[in-house]
């Protein structure tokens, strides 16, 4: 079990949330898939595992807002200062830094490739309180048609260093590492990607069993894959949001 009790270092994916037009339906779906329970908070609905928040659901204003899928929020101890770095590097702020009750300070941005991401300066909520175990966040990667622009942007804003991945020959994949060398995710260049977006992956104990649960709960599409890191599947939920699951060895 990987419990988180304090703010993560700069640039670490620390919180994920999903805007949907029907929160109750989303609770029913994700509760069936991951055994989550739910609690209402100042920032929307917390998805709970073992009583700890592992993700969030928000009421979308319209279908357009709901169409952006799971949003990764990257950690910062200075939301306002980092927001300035985002715009200086060519990004755009959709929501300027603002308070989320006593939970923290947040902002929503778009990078130069068109991918949305959040900034999170935790207070009462440092982010996901449980990670890297079944039913919780294990990874975020940016999938984009413009990997060069993405590498330049995230390096400038978050001081990431970059290196390649020998496990994926023939693929345009770059690891993103914090200044302490810890890998926080990566950038995958795909010329045929429909849009640039941060992909969210949840750990599961058994990929096929999770796919069966998701199918019974109404998932609209599934693609399974064996990877060097475990058996994975990419699913599209009943609301059109894509996410992945992986059972690691």
N, C-alpha and C positions, 0 to 999 in steps of 0.2 A: 504494500500500500504506500503510495506517495502522497502524503498530506502536505499542503502548502499553508503556511501560517503568516507569511509576510510578503511584502512586495517583491516581485521578481526583478532581476537586473534589466537594464535598458534593452528594449527590443524583443524581449521574450514574449511569445504569444501567451497571454495570461488569462484571457477571458474570451468566450465565444457566445454569440447570441443570434437568434433567428427571429426576424420580423415576419409575422403571418397574419392573414386576415381573419383566421378563426383559431384563437388561442386554445379553446377547449378541445378542438379536433386535434391540434398539434400535441397537446398533453396526452390525449388518448393514444396517438400513434407512438410517440417517443417513450411513453410509459410502457407500452407493450413491447417495444424493441429492446429497451435498456433497463427496464425495471426502475425507472426514475419515479420519484414522488415530486410534489410541486408545492411551492409556497409563494404568496404574493408579496412583493417588496416595492420600494420606491422606484426601482428601475424596471419593473415589469414582473415577470414570473421567474423565480429561481427553479431550476431543475436540480433535484436533490438525489444523491446516492449516499446511503449510510448517514443521512441527515446533513450532509455537506453539499454546498452548491457546486455544481460541475458545469453548468451552462445556463443560458437564459432564453426566455421567449418574450417577445414584445408584440403588442398589437400594432399592426401596420396601418398606416393611414389609407393606403390604397394598394391595388395590385402591383403597381410599379415599384413601390417600396418593398413589397413582399418578394419581388422577383430577383433580389440580389443574394438570396441564400444565406448560409451561415457566414457571419462576419467575425474575423479574428481581430482582437484588440491587443495591441502590443504595449508592453509595460514601459512606464516612465515615472520618474520622481518629480518631473516638472512638465506637466501637460502644456502649460502656456508657452514655455520656452521651446518645447519640441514642436508645437504647432507652427511656430515661426520658422523652424528649420524645414518643416514640410513644404511650406509655401516658397521658401528661398530655393529649394531644390527642384521646384517645378510642379509640386503637388497642389491640390485644391482642397480647401476646407468646406465640407458640407454643413457641419455643425461645429461652431467655434467652441473652445473649452468652456465647460459648464459643470455645475455641481449636480450630482445624482444623489439627492438626499445626503445622508451621512456616509454613503457607501464609497464615494470617491469622486474624482474629477475626470471628465471624459471629453473626447472630441471625435468627430468622424471625418475621414479624409478620403480623397481619391488620388492614387498615384498617377504619374504621367502616362501609364499604359491603360488606365481606366479601371484599375482594380480598387475596390473599396476596402478600407481597413480602419480600425479604431485605435485611439490612444487611451490608455487607462492608467490613472494615478490613484492607486488604491488607498483607502482609509479603513473604514470598517470592513470592506471586502477587498482583500488583496487580489482577487481574481478567482479562478477555479481553485477550490480548496482541496480537490482530489484529482490527480492526473495519473496517466501511465498505468492504469489497471482497467479491467473489463468494465465497460459502461462509461468511460471517461475519455477526455481528450488525450491523444498521444502525439499528434503531429499536425502542423499546418505547412503547406507549400503553395507558393504562388505559381499558377499556370498562366502563361502569357504568350502572345505572339511577338512580343518585343522584349526579349530577355536582356538585351544590352542596356536599354533604357531603364529597365527595372533594377539591374545590378548597380548602375550608377546612382540611381535615386536612393535605394535603401542603404547603400554604403555611406552616402553623404549624410543621410538623416540619422542613422542609428550607429554609425561607426563600425558597421559589419566588415569583416574580412571575407574573402571569397576563395573557394577552392573547388576542384572538380570531384567527380564521383566515379571511381574505377569500377564500381559494382554495376554501373549502367552504361556499358559501352555503346556508342552510337547515339546516345541521347544527349540533348543539350540541357544538362542539369548542373546547377551550381549550388554548393552548400553555402548557407549564410551562417557566419560564426560571430558571436559576441567578442569583444576585445579580450575576454578571458579564455577564448578558444572554444567555448561551449557551442555546439551546433543548435540552432533554434529552428531550422527548417531549410527550405531551399527554393530555388527558382527553376522551373521547368519550362523551357522554350518549346512551344508546339505551334508550328505554322498554321495548323488548321483548327486551333482552339476557337470556339465560338465567341469568347470574350475573355479578357483578363480577369482572373478572380483568385482569391486565396481559398484553397481547398482545405477542408477540415476532415481529419481522420480520427475515428474513435477506436480504442482498443476493445477487443472482445475475446472471450475465452474460446469460441468456436465460430468461425466465419459462416459455415453452412447453416448452423443452427440459428444464428442471428438473421441470416437471409430468409430462412423459413419463417421466423417470427415477423420480419418486416413484410414479407409477401402476404401473410395472413392479415396483417394490419393495414394493407392497402398500398404498399410501395408500387410505383408505376414502372420501374425498370431496374434491372440488375445486370452488372457485368463482373464476373469473377476473374481473378488473375493470381497466378503463383509468382511471387517476387522473391528476391534474395533475402527479404526481411520477414517473410511470412505469407500466409494465404490471405488475400485481400478481396474485397468486393466494393464496387462503386454502385450506389443506389440513388434513386430519385424518389423523394418522399411524395405523399399525396398532394402536396402544395407546390411541387415543382422545384424544391430545393435539393441539390445534389450533396451527398456526403459519402465518405468511405469508411469501411471498417477493416480491421486487420487483426488476425490472431498471430502473434509473434511466437517463434519457437521457444 
